[in-house]
Amino acid sequence: MLPGFESRRWNDTNADTNADSTSTSVAFSGCSVEGRTFRAATLIVWKDVFGPDESKGTRTNYCNTTSWGDLAAGSYYFEVDGFTDCCYLKVDALTTRY
C-alpha cells in the first residue's frame, strides 16, 4: 500500500438503531516497509456519501487492531493517510470488522 490507498467499500447495515453494537475496526498483521522496520500507519475511516465523504476520524495503527467505535449505518472505507517509514507498506493479513 502507498499513502492514499483506499480499501474496498463495505456496508454497515445495522439500521438506524445500531442494533449490532459492533465496533468498526481495521486489523493489520505482518507489517513491513521497504528496507526498514515498520513503526506505524495513519488510517482514516470515511463514510461514503453524496458530495465530500465524511471523515469518521484518524487513528494510528501499530500493526494491530484500530477501532472507530460503533458507527451508524452506511457505506464506509478506510484510507492509508501515511506511515512513519518510507514508501510502501506491506501487510500479511488485513481484517475489517463492522
N, CA, C and O of each residue as an XYZ file, in Angstrom:
392
protein
N       0.839     -1.178      0.000
C       0.000      0.000      0.000
C       0.884      1.241      0.000
O       1.957      1.256      0.604
N       0.433      2.245     -0.663
C       1.074      3.554     -0.648
C       0.144      4.535      0.051
O      -1.057      4.275      0.131
N       0.656      5.652      0.559
C      -0.249      6.670      1.099
C      -1.294      7.032      0.042
O      -0.974      7.210     -1.133
N      -2.543      7.136      0.484
C      -3.646      7.393     -0.436
C      -4.403      6.128     -0.813
O      -5.468      6.207     -1.425
N      -3.864      4.948     -0.453
C      -4.553      3.685     -0.719
C      -5.920      3.717     -0.069
O      -6.052      4.123      1.086
N      -6.950      3.287     -0.806
C      -8.306      3.165     -0.264
C      -8.725      1.701     -0.283
O      -8.508      0.993     -1.267
N      -9.321      1.262      0.807
C      -9.819     -0.109      0.908
C     -11.083     -0.261      0.068
O     -11.597      0.702     -0.502
N     -11.556     -1.473      0.011
C     -12.870     -1.719     -0.586
C     -13.926     -1.009      0.263
O     -13.678     -0.692      1.427
N     -15.091     -0.763     -0.312
C     -16.204     -0.195      0.465
C     -16.932     -1.346      1.152
O     -16.986     -2.459      0.628
N     -17.491     -1.069      2.327
C     -18.341     -2.041      2.986
C     -19.581     -1.323      3.470
O     -19.549     -0.124      3.744
N     -20.677     -2.062      3.575
C     -21.940     -1.504      4.039
C     -22.227     -2.007      5.437
O     -22.387     -3.206      5.662
N     -22.291     -1.077      6.369
C     -22.680     -1.387      7.733
C     -24.188     -1.242      7.761
O     -24.710     -0.127      7.756
N     -24.884     -2.359      7.790
C     -26.342     -2.346      7.667
C     -27.034     -2.590      8.994
O     -28.034     -3.305      9.065
N     -26.497     -1.996     10.035
C     -27.090     -2.214     11.355
C     -28.314     -1.348     11.593
O     -28.771     -1.205     12.727
N     -28.847     -0.765     10.512
C     -30.051      0.076     10.548
C     -29.844      1.295     11.439
O     -28.760      1.503     11.984
N     -30.861      2.070     11.575
C     -30.743      3.314     12.335
C     -30.613      3.071     13.834
O     -30.245      3.981     14.576
N     -30.909      1.867     14.285
C     -30.896      1.583     15.720
C     -29.514      1.196     16.231
O     -29.319      1.103     17.443
N     -28.540      0.966     15.333
C     -27.220      0.479     15.735
C     -27.355     -0.779     16.590
O     -26.645     -0.951     17.581
N     -28.270     -1.648     16.193
C     -28.618     -2.822     16.995
C     -27.464     -3.798     17.174
O     -27.448     -4.535     18.160
N     -26.498     -3.830     16.258
C     -25.450     -4.838     16.377
C     -24.353     -4.456     17.368
O     -23.627     -5.336     17.832
N     -24.210     -3.196     17.702
C     -23.207     -2.709     18.658
C     -21.791     -3.193     18.332
O     -20.977     -3.388     19.235
N     -21.501     -3.385     17.043
C     -20.187     -3.847     16.630
C     -19.303     -2.646     16.316
O     -19.700     -1.749     15.572
N     -18.136     -2.637     16.874
C     -17.182     -1.564     16.637
C     -16.549     -1.736     15.255
O     -16.169     -2.844     14.877
N     -16.440     -0.657     14.516
C     -15.738     -0.688     13.236
C     -14.246     -0.697     13.520
O     -13.734      0.176     14.221
N     -13.543     -1.698     12.966
C     -12.111     -1.801     13.233
C     -11.366     -2.310     12.004
O     -11.924     -2.992     11.143
N     -10.085     -1.952     11.956
C      -9.172     -2.410     10.904
C      -7.987     -3.048     11.623
O      -7.366     -2.426     12.485
N      -7.680     -4.295     11.262
C      -6.568     -5.017     11.882
C      -5.511     -5.338     10.837
O      -5.819     -5.884      9.777
N      -4.275     -4.999     11.138
C      -3.123     -5.353     10.312
C      -2.294     -6.371     11.080
O      -2.213     -6.316     12.307
N      -1.680     -7.302     10.355
C      -0.663     -8.165     10.959
C       0.412     -8.434      9.921
O       0.154     -8.405      8.717
N       1.615     -8.694     10.398
C       2.740     -8.955      9.500
C       3.125     -7.739      8.684
O       3.268     -7.844      7.466
N       3.297     -6.593      9.311
C       3.575     -5.338      8.616
C       5.066     -5.164      8.320
O       5.913     -5.509      9.143
N       5.373     -4.633      7.149
C       6.760     -4.302      6.803
C       6.767     -3.155      5.809
O       5.796     -2.933      5.087
N       7.864     -2.439      5.784
C       8.094     -1.368      4.808
C       9.438     -1.629      4.146
O      10.262     -2.382      4.666
N       9.650     -1.010      3.015
C      10.855     -1.264      2.229
C      12.135     -1.030      3.017
O      12.462      0.109      3.351
N      12.858     -2.100      3.312
C      14.182     -1.996      3.906
C      14.266     -1.435      5.312
O      15.359     -1.112      5.775
N      13.130     -1.307      6.011
C      13.126     -0.739      7.361
C      12.165     -1.512      8.256
O      11.417     -2.371      7.789
N      12.197     -1.198      9.531
C      11.254     -1.781     10.482
C       9.998     -0.921     10.512
O      10.077      0.297     10.671
N       8.834     -1.559     10.359
C       7.566     -0.835     10.406
C       7.330     -0.302     11.806
O       7.566     -1.001     12.791
N       6.860      0.945     11.897
C       6.514      1.519     13.201
C       5.029      1.831     13.308
O       4.395      1.422     14.281
N       4.446      2.549     12.334
C       3.036      2.920     12.448
C       2.494      3.423     11.115
O       3.232      3.930     10.270
N       1.176      3.267     10.953
C       0.466      3.806      9.789
C      -0.704      4.647     10.292
O      -1.336      4.306     11.292
N      -0.983      5.728      9.607
C      -2.128      6.576      9.932
C      -3.274      6.195      9.009
O      -3.126      6.197      7.787
N      -4.432      5.863      9.607
C      -5.611      5.438      8.858
C      -6.762      6.397      9.117
O      -6.908      6.928     10.217
N      -7.570      6.609      8.098
C      -8.793      7.416      8.218
C      -9.958      6.553      7.750
O      -9.870      5.932      6.691
N     -11.047      6.500      8.513
C     -12.277      5.872      8.041
C     -13.179      6.979      7.501
O     -13.392      8.008      8.142
N     -13.695      6.735      6.312
C     -14.574      7.682      5.629
C     -15.955      7.061      5.444
O     -16.072      5.871      5.153
N     -17.010      7.878      5.615
C     -18.362      7.466      5.253
C     -18.587      7.963      3.832
O     -18.463      9.156      3.554
N     -18.918      7.043      2.939
C     -19.113      7.338      1.522
C     -20.507      7.944      1.346
O     -21.515      7.244      1.443
N     -20.551      9.236      1.091
C     -21.822      9.952      0.949
C     -21.805     10.766     -0.338
O     -20.747     10.972     -0.933
N     -22.974     11.228     -0.767
C     -23.049     12.122     -1.919
C     -22.390     13.439     -1.540
O     -22.714     14.026     -0.507
N     -21.473     13.900     -2.365
C     -20.695     15.100     -2.039
C     -19.405     14.670     -1.364
O     -19.018     13.506     -1.472
N     -18.735     15.569     -0.676
C     -17.485     15.176      0.010
C     -17.766     14.113      1.075
O     -18.693     14.258      1.872
N     -16.975     13.057      1.086
C     -17.146     11.998      2.073
C     -16.859     12.532      3.473
O     -16.073     13.463      3.648
N     -17.517     11.918      4.477
C     -17.387     12.365      5.862
C     -16.293     11.578      6.581
O     -16.348     10.349      6.643
N     -15.318     12.270      7.115
C     -14.282     11.617      7.909
C     -14.872     11.188      9.252
O     -15.565     11.956      9.919
N     -14.585      9.969      9.622
C     -15.003      9.455     10.931
C     -13.826      9.382     11.892
O     -13.925      8.794     12.969
N     -12.720      9.980     11.494
C     -11.588     10.089     12.395
C     -10.339      9.397     11.897
O     -10.382      8.464     11.095
N      -9.228      9.893     12.405
C      -7.899      9.374     12.094
C      -7.395      8.579     13.289
O      -7.541      9.005     14.434
N      -6.803      7.424     13.017
C      -6.230      6.584     14.059
C      -4.844      6.120     13.613
O      -4.545      6.069     12.420
N      -4.013      5.786     14.586
C      -2.688      5.239     14.292
C      -2.719      3.740     14.518
O      -3.143      3.269     15.574
N      -2.265      2.992     13.519
C      -2.212      1.543     13.610
C      -0.755      1.118     13.719
O       0.067      1.467     12.873
N      -0.443      0.365     14.765
C       0.926     -0.108     15.028
C       1.062     -1.587     14.662
O       1.721     -2.349     15.369
N       0.439     -1.985     13.560
C       0.370     -3.389     13.141
C      -0.442     -4.172     14.169
O      -0.023     -5.213     14.675
N      -1.622     -3.622     14.455
C      -2.527     -4.214     15.428
C      -3.955     -3.899     14.999
O      -4.203     -3.682     13.813
N      -4.889     -3.869     15.930
C      -6.282     -3.538     15.634
C      -6.566     -2.113     16.070
O      -6.265     -1.720     17.197
N      -7.151     -1.345     15.161
C      -7.507      0.045     15.407
C      -9.023      0.178     15.280
O      -9.610     -0.346     14.334
N      -9.662      0.874     16.223
C     -11.119      0.922     16.279
C     -11.652      2.352     16.166
O     -11.023      3.311     16.613
N     -12.835      2.458     15.553
C     -13.550      3.737     15.437
C     -14.868      3.703     16.190
O     -15.649      4.649     16.081
N     -15.144      2.662     16.941
C     -16.401      2.573     17.677
C     -17.544      2.104     16.788
O     -17.340      1.736     15.631
N     -18.734      2.122     17.342
C     -19.941      1.655     16.646
C     -20.472      2.785     15.765
O     -21.111      3.714     16.258
N     -20.206      2.702     14.462
C     -20.642      3.743     13.527
C     -22.065      3.474     13.051
O     -22.519      2.330     13.036
N     -22.761      4.534     12.666
C     -24.123      4.427     12.154
C     -24.136      3.683     10.823
O     -23.098      3.536     10.178
N     -25.297      3.221     10.418
C     -25.444      2.517      9.145
C     -24.928      3.383      8.001
O     -25.084      4.604      8.020
N     -24.320      2.753      7.016
C     -23.827      3.471      5.854
C     -22.738      2.705      5.143
O     -22.389      1.590      5.531
N     -22.204      3.311      4.098
C     -21.116      2.740      3.316
C     -19.811      3.406      3.751
O     -19.729      4.632      3.819
N     -18.794      2.599      4.044
C     -17.535      3.097      4.593
C     -16.341      2.517      3.849
O     -16.458      1.526      3.127
N     -15.202      3.149      4.038
C     -13.922      2.632      3.574
C     -12.840      3.279      4.414
O     -13.077      4.298      5.062
N     -11.627      2.681      4.404
C     -10.526      3.343      5.086
C      -9.467      3.731      4.069
O      -9.343      3.133      3.001
N      -8.715      4.746      4.437
C      -7.618      5.249      3.616
C      -6.336      5.199      4.437
O      -6.334      5.531      5.622
N      -5.246      4.781      3.796
C      -3.929      4.878      4.422
C      -3.453      6.295      4.168
O      -3.107      6.649      3.040
N      -3.435      7.104      5.217
C      -3.060      8.510      5.091
C      -1.545      8.680      5.029
O      -1.049      9.633      4.428
N      -0.817      7.765      5.643
C       0.640      7.820      5.629
C       1.199      6.858      6.638
O       0.448      6.235      7.389
N       2.517      6.724      6.668
C       3.170      5.901      7.671
C       4.521      6.488      7.986
O       5.048      7.315      7.243
N       5.077      6.048      9.102
C       6.271      6.696      9.632
C       7.541      6.323      8.883
O       8.558      7.003      9.026
N       7.506      5.263      8.089
C       8.728      4.778      7.460
C       8.570      4.646      5.957
O       7.879      3.742      5.487
N       9.170      5.493      5.226
C       9.421      5.351      3.791
C       8.194      5.213      2.928
O       7.244      5.984      3.064
N       8.203      4.273      2.070
C       7.477      4.370      0.806
C       6.318      3.417      0.573
O       5.283      3.834      0.054
N       6.456      2.174      0.934
C       5.493      1.149      0.559
C       5.230      0.239      1.745
O       6.162     -0.337      2.306
N       3.966      0.105      2.133
C       3.576     -0.723      3.274
C       3.021     -2.047      2.780
O       2.153     -2.079      1.908
N       3.526     -3.140      3.339
C       3.031     -4.480      3.041
C       2.491     -5.061      4.338
O       3.136     -4.968      5.383
N       1.287     -5.670      4.271
C       0.740     -6.384      5.413
C       0.417     -7.812      4.969
O      -0.077     -8.038      3.865
N       0.704     -8.762      5.850
C       0.410    -10.164      5.525
C      -1.073    -10.461      5.621
O      -1.599    -11.267      4.853
N      -1.760     -9.807      6.573
C      -3.199    -10.010      6.741
C      -3.868     -8.708      7.136
O      -3.336     -7.924      7.923
N      -5.045     -8.497      6.570
C      -5.835     -7.302      6.857
C      -7.260     -7.755      7.111
O      -7.838     -8.469      6.291
N      -7.835     -7.349      8.237
C      -9.213     -7.717      8.577
C      -9.985     -6.452      8.912
O      -9.523     -5.612      9.685
N     -11.170     -6.326      8.319
C     -12.067     -5.210      8.617
C     -13.314     -5.778      9.286
O     -13.933     -6.708      8.769
N     -13.678     -5.217     10.433
C     -14.894     -5.651     11.136
C     -15.826     -4.438     11.239
O     -15.375     -3.303     11.394
N     -17.110     -4.700     11.151
C     -18.098     -3.624     11.214
C     -19.448     -4.154     11.614
O     -20.406     -3.387     11.718
